[in-house]
């Protein structure tokens, strides 16, 4: 189908602008997080260079996503989900092991995480299944959605990648709540949930239990499970009101802060730009999320509305959990901060999801032919 040039007038420029701004802040922060000092000399690792390359790839995906009507995405939801499930099984059988986890499939000289692709697959399939009707969700429909999402999330969690698995489940749960639950279903889950959730403790690995216990008492293992939280809090606190300045963060530059270019990248930002910088970054993320909410409200059909709402929940939970664990008020579960943390697969997926919402947003008006 040819691209209608009149759609260019309806492009969501605020969303694109906020995406570019957040990615730019992320690359600038990675430049600093890539550095370490030896005396007066500053050495840089090539994380920010690679992030720029991944960002270029993500931009191509974003542009590709806006060139066709998003309704066609519903037709690939099932094939994509089945393909992702096969890839996740291949990861467990033939995946590349890094730090005790099998999360990557080697392809040529590169490797990628199929679990990141699972986020897109679950978004499309959940939006397709939940948007078919408007009434609240009954037991049968709820079981149908969970029968697909739970196995996919389970394959990710056993890699082990608890953070990404939880992210997939939270995305689906968000969409379920967006659709709404029938009265008896809601009441039953409201009673059973607080009873069943603590049972998940018995399925956690020892190091995951240690991270939860450390949340309440970081000093119980200051050189082990509590090290990340303690160093992160020191970095954020040392930034005070205005920060130490760009490339001047001692916790990050002297290598006290672990995972400073991935999960704890925002701690580097807070140390160098202080409380004021942190508030500015948080405001940018709030405006970013607002664009998804507005698009979901104004979409011309239910499928488009559910796509935008799913992307909202995807980013909302990532931002909330990442900032929560960096501040030490949530367990460390390995969830990156969108556009700020380093990661090739995640960066491309983030841009792709933004492209889907831009697609929905620009097609909220109907044009007549001719």
C-alpha positions as CSV (number, residue, x, y, z in Angstrom):
1,X,0.0,0.0,0.0
2,X,1.5,3.4,-1.0
3,X,2.4,5.9,1.8
4,X,-0.1,8.7,2.1
5,X,2.0,11.9,2.2
6,X,-0.7,13.7,4.1
7,X,0.1,11.6,7.1
8,X,3.4,13.5,7.5
9,X,1.4,16.4,8.7
10,X,0.1,14.2,11.6
11,X,3.4,12.9,12.8
12,X,3.8,13.1,16.6
13,X,6.7,15.4,16.7
14,X,6.7,15.9,20.5
15,X,7.1,12.2,21.0
16,X,9.9,12.0,18.4
17,X,11.6,15.1,20.0
18,X,11.4,13.6,23.5
19,X,12.8,10.3,22.2
20,X,15.7,12.0,20.5
21,X,16.4,14.1,23.6
22,X,16.4,11.1,26.0
23,X,18.7,9.1,23.7
24,X,21.0,12.1,23.4
25,X,21.1,12.4,27.2
26,X,21.8,8.7,27.4
27,X,24.7,8.8,25.0
28,X,26.2,11.8,26.8
29,X,25.9,10.0,30.1
30,X,27.4,6.8,28.6
31,X,30.4,8.9,27.4
32,X,31.0,9.7,31.1
33,X,30.1,6.2,32.3
34,X,32.6,4.7,29.8
35,X,35.5,6.6,31.5
36,X,37.8,5.7,34.3
37,X,40.6,7.7,35.7
38,X,44.3,6.6,36.3
39,X,45.7,9.6,38.1
40,X,45.0,12.7,35.9
41,X,44.4,10.6,32.8
42,X,40.9,9.7,31.7
43,X,40.5,6.5,29.6
44,X,37.3,5.8,27.6
45,X,35.8,2.4,26.7
46,X,33.8,2.3,23.4
47,X,30.3,1.9,24.9
48,X,29.0,5.3,23.7
49,X,30.3,4.6,20.2
50,X,28.4,1.3,20.0
51,X,25.3,2.9,21.5
52,X,25.3,5.4,18.6
53,X,25.4,2.6,16.1
54,X,22.6,0.8,17.9
55,X,20.6,4.1,17.9
56,X,21.1,4.4,14.2
57,X,19.7,0.9,13.7
58,X,16.8,1.7,16.0
59,X,16.0,4.9,14.1
60,X,15.8,2.8,10.9
61,X,13.4,0.5,12.7
62,X,11.3,3.5,13.9
63,X,11.1,4.9,10.3
64,X,10.1,1.4,9.0
65,X,7.4,1.2,11.6
66,X,5.6,4.3,10.4
67,X,5.5,3.5,6.7
68,X,2.6,1.0,6.8
69,X,-0.8,0.9,8.6
70,X,-0.4,-0.5,12.1
71,X,-3.4,-2.8,11.5
72,X,-1.1,-5.1,9.6
73,X,0.8,-5.8,12.8
74,X,-2.2,-7.9,14.0
75,X,-1.6,-10.4,11.2
76,X,2.0,-11.1,12.3
77,X,1.3,-11.3,16.1
78,X,0.9,-15.1,16.2
79,X,3.8,-16.0,13.7
80,X,6.1,-13.6,15.6
81,X,5.2,-15.1,19.0
82,X,5.8,-18.6,17.8
83,X,9.1,-17.6,16.2
84,X,10.2,-15.9,19.5
85,X,9.3,-19.0,21.5
86,X,11.5,-21.1,19.2
87,X,14.4,-18.6,19.6
88,X,14.0,-18.6,23.4
89,X,14.3,-22.4,23.4
90,X,17.4,-22.1,21.1
91,X,18.9,-19.7,23.6
92,X,18.6,-22.3,26.4
93,X,20.1,-25.0,24.1
94,X,22.8,-23.1,22.2
95,X,23.0,-19.7,23.8
96,X,26.1,-17.8,24.7
97,X,26.8,-18.0,28.5
98,X,27.9,-14.7,30.1
99,X,28.2,-14.5,33.9
100,X,26.2,-17.7,34.4
101,X,23.3,-16.6,32.3
102,X,22.3,-17.8,28.8
103,X,20.6,-14.8,27.2
104,X,22.3,-14.2,23.9
105,X,22.3,-16.0,20.5
106,X,25.5,-15.5,18.5
107,X,24.9,-14.4,14.9
108,X,28.0,-13.8,12.9
109,X,30.2,-11.5,14.9
110,X,27.3,-10.2,17.0
111,X,24.9,-11.6,19.5
112,X,21.3,-10.6,20.3
113,X,18.7,-11.2,23.0
114,X,15.5,-12.9,21.7
115,X,13.9,-11.9,25.0
116,X,13.9,-8.3,23.8
117,X,12.0,-9.4,20.7
118,X,9.5,-11.2,23.1
119,X,8.4,-7.8,24.4
120,X,7.2,-6.8,20.9
121,X,5.6,-10.2,20.3
122,X,3.7,-10.0,23.6
123,X,2.6,-6.4,22.9
124,X,1.2,-7.3,19.5
125,X,-0.5,-10.5,20.6
126,X,-2.0,-9.2,23.8
127,X,-3.3,-6.1,22.0
128,X,-4.8,-8.3,19.3
129,X,-6.5,-10.7,21.8
130,X,-7.7,-8.0,24.2
131,X,-9.0,-5.6,21.6
132,X,-11.5,-7.9,20.0
133,X,-14.3,-7.0,22.5
134,X,-15.1,-4.1,24.7
135,X,-16.7,-5.8,27.7
136,X,-14.7,-6.6,30.8
137,X,-12.5,-9.7,30.8
138,X,-13.9,-13.0,32.0
139,X,-12.2,-16.1,33.2
140,X,-12.0,-17.8,29.7
141,X,-10.4,-14.8,27.9
142,X,-8.0,-14.2,30.9
143,X,-6.9,-17.8,30.7
144,X,-6.3,-17.5,27.0
145,X,-4.0,-14.5,27.3
146,X,-2.1,-16.0,30.3
147,X,-1.7,-19.3,28.5
148,X,0.4,-17.5,25.9
149,X,2.3,-15.0,28.0
150,X,3.2,-17.2,30.9
151,X,5.2,-19.8,28.9
152,X,7.1,-17.0,27.0
153,X,7.9,-15.2,30.3
154,X,8.9,-18.5,31.9
155,X,11.4,-19.3,29.2
156,X,13.0,-15.9,29.8
157,X,13.1,-16.3,33.6
158,X,14.9,-19.6,33.4
159,X,17.8,-18.2,31.3
160,X,17.9,-16.6,34.0
161,X,16.7,-13.1,33.2
162,X,14.2,-12.3,36.0
163,X,14.0,-8.6,35.0
164,X,13.0,-9.1,31.4
165,X,10.6,-11.9,32.3
166,X,8.9,-9.6,34.8
167,X,8.9,-6.8,32.3
168,X,6.9,-9.0,29.8
169,X,4.5,-10.1,32.5
170,X,3.9,-6.5,33.8
171,X,3.3,-5.4,30.2
172,X,0.6,-8.0,29.8
173,X,-0.9,-7.4,33.2
174,X,-1.1,-3.7,32.4
175,X,-3.1,-4.4,29.3
176,X,-5.4,-6.7,31.2
177,X,-6.1,-3.9,33.7
178,X,-6.6,-1.5,30.8
179,X,-9.3,-3.8,29.4
180,X,-10.8,-4.3,32.8
181,X,-11.7,-7.5,34.7
182,X,-15.2,-8.8,35.3
183,X,-16.4,-8.3,38.9
184,X,-16.1,-12.0,40.0
185,X,-12.6,-12.3,38.4
186,X,-11.4,-9.1,40.0
187,X,-12.6,-10.1,43.5
188,X,-11.1,-13.5,43.3
189,X,-7.7,-12.3,42.1
190,X,-7.8,-9.5,44.7
191,X,-8.1,-12.1,47.4
192,X,-5.8,-14.8,45.9
193,X,-3.0,-12.4,44.7
194,X,-1.7,-11.4,48.2
195,X,-1.6,-15.1,49.1
196,X,0.0,-16.5,45.9
197,X,2.6,-13.8,45.3
198,X,4.7,-14.6,48.4
199,X,4.8,-18.2,47.2
200,X,7.1,-17.0,44.4
201,X,9.9,-16.7,47.0
202,X,10.4,-20.5,46.9
203,X,11.1,-20.4,43.1
204,X,13.8,-17.7,43.4
205,X,17.5,-18.6,43.1
206,X,19.7,-17.9,46.2
207,X,21.3,-14.8,44.8
208,X,17.8,-13.4,43.9
209,X,16.7,-14.0,47.5
210,X,19.8,-12.3,48.7
211,X,19.0,-9.2,46.6
212,X,15.5,-8.9,48.2
213,X,16.9,-9.4,51.8
214,X,19.6,-6.8,51.0
215,X,16.9,-4.3,50.1
216,X,15.8,-4.1,53.8
217,X,19.4,-4.2,55.1
218,X,22.1,-3.4,52.6
219,X,24.8,-3.6,55.3
220,X,24.1,-7.4,55.8
221,X,26.4,-8.1,52.8
222,X,28.2,-4.8,52.0
223,X,30.7,-6.5,49.6
224,X,28.3,-8.9,48.0
225,X,24.5,-8.4,47.4
226,X,24.5,-5.0,49.1
227,X,27.4,-3.5,47.2
228,X,25.4,-2.2,44.2
229,X,22.8,-0.4,46.4
230,X,25.4,1.0,48.8
231,X,27.6,2.4,46.0
232,X,24.6,3.7,44.1
233,X,23.3,5.6,47.1
234,X,26.7,7.1,47.8
235,X,26.9,8.2,44.1
236,X,23.5,9.8,44.1
237,X,24.0,11.4,47.5
238,X,27.4,12.8,46.6
239,X,25.8,14.7,43.7
240,X,23.8,16.9,46.2
241,X,21.8,19.7,44.6
242,X,23.7,20.6,41.5
243,X,26.1,17.7,40.9
244,X,29.8,17.4,40.6
245,X,29.9,18.2,36.9
246,X,30.3,16.3,33.6
247,X,33.1,13.7,33.8
248,X,33.7,14.7,37.4
249,X,31.8,11.9,39.2
250,X,34.3,10.2,41.5
251,X,32.2,7.1,42.3
252,X,31.9,6.3,38.6
253,X,35.3,7.5,37.3
254,X,37.1,5.6,40.0
255,X,35.2,2.4,39.4
256,X,33.4,2.2,42.7
257,X,30.0,2.1,41.0
258,X,29.3,-1.3,39.4
259,X,27.2,-1.8,36.2
260,X,27.6,2.0,35.7
261,X,26.9,1.8,31.9
262,X,23.9,-0.5,32.1
263,X,21.5,-0.9,35.0
264,X,23.0,1.8,37.2
265,X,23.7,4.4,34.5
266,X,21.3,6.9,36.1
267,X,23.4,6.9,39.3
268,X,26.2,8.3,37.1
269,X,23.8,11.0,35.9
270,X,22.6,11.9,39.4
271,X,26.2,12.1,40.7
272,X,27.3,14.5,37.9
273,X,24.1,16.6,37.5
274,X,22.7,16.4,41.1
275,X,19.1,16.6,42.4
276,X,18.2,19.2,39.8
277,X,19.4,17.1,36.9
278,X,17.6,14.1,38.2
279,X,14.3,16.1,38.4
280,X,14.8,17.3,34.8
281,X,15.4,13.8,33.6
282,X,12.3,12.5,35.5
283,X,10.2,15.3,33.9
284,X,11.4,14.3,30.5
285,X,10.3,10.7,31.2
286,X,6.9,11.9,32.4
287,X,6.3,14.0,29.3
288,X,7.5,10.9,27.3
289,X,4.9,8.7,29.0
290,X,2.2,11.3,28.6
291,X,2.5,11.0,24.8
292,X,1.6,7.3,24.9
293,X,-1.3,8.0,27.2
294,X,-2.7,10.7,24.9
295,X,-2.2,8.4,21.9
296,X,-4.0,5.5,23.6
297,X,-7.0,7.8,24.4
298,X,-7.2,9.3,20.9
299,X,-6.6,6.2,18.7
300,X,-9.2,5.6,16.1
301,X,-9.7,1.9,17.0
302,X,-9.3,-0.5,19.9
303,X,-6.2,-2.3,18.5
304,X,-4.4,1.0,18.1
305,X,-5.4,2.1,21.6
306,X,-4.1,-1.2,23.1
307,X,-0.8,-0.9,21.2
308,X,-0.2,2.6,22.6
309,X,-1.3,1.5,26.1
310,X,1.0,-1.5,26.0
311,X,4.0,0.6,25.1
312,X,3.0,3.0,28.0
313,X,3.0,0.1,30.5
314,X,6.3,-1.3,29.0
315,X,8.2,2.0,29.5
316,X,6.4,2.9,32.8
317,X,7.4,-0.3,34.6
318,X,11.0,-0.1,33.3
319,X,11.4,3.5,34.5
320,X,9.8,2.9,37.8
321,X,11.7,-0.3,38.6
322,X,15.1,0.9,37.4
323,X,14.9,4.2,39.3
324,X,13.5,2.3,42.3
325,X,16.4,-0.2,42.5
326,X,19.0,2.5,41.9
327,X,17.6,4.5,44.8
328,X,17.5,1.3,46.9
329,X,13.8,1.1,47.4
330,X,13.3,-1.9,45.1
331,X,15.2,-5.1,44.6
332,X,18.0,-5.3,42.0
333,X,16.4,-7.3,39.2
334,X,18.4,-6.2,36.2
335,X,16.0,-3.9,34.4
336,X,17.7,-1.1,32.3
337,X,16.5,2.5,32.0
338,X,15.1,3.1,28.5
339,X,17.5,5.1,26.3
340,X,19.9,5.8,29.2
341,X,21.3,2.3,29.8
342,X,23.7,0.7,27.3
343,X,22.3,-2.2,25.3
344,X,22.0,-2.9,21.6
345,X,18.9,-5.2,21.6
346,X,17.0,-3.0,24.1
347,X,17.8,0.2,22.2
348,X,16.5,-1.2,18.9
349,X,13.3,-2.5,20.6
350,X,12.8,0.9,22.4
351,X,12.9,2.8,19.1
352,X,10.7,0.2,17.4
353,X,8.0,0.5,20.1
354,X,8.1,4.3,19.8
355,X,7.7,3.9,16.0
356,X,4.6,1.7,16.6
357,X,3.0,4.5,18.7
358,X,3.9,7.2,16.2
359,X,2.2,5.0,13.6
360,X,-1.0,4.8,15.7
361,X,-0.8,8.5,16.5
362,X,-0.4,9.7,12.9
363,X,-3.3,7.5,11.6
364,X,-5.9,8.7,14.2
365,X,-7.5,10.7,11.4
366,X,-9.1,9.1,8.4
367,X,-8.4,10.6,4.9
368,X,-10.6,10.3,1.9
369,X,-9.0,9.1,-1.3
370,X,-8.3,11.7,-4.0
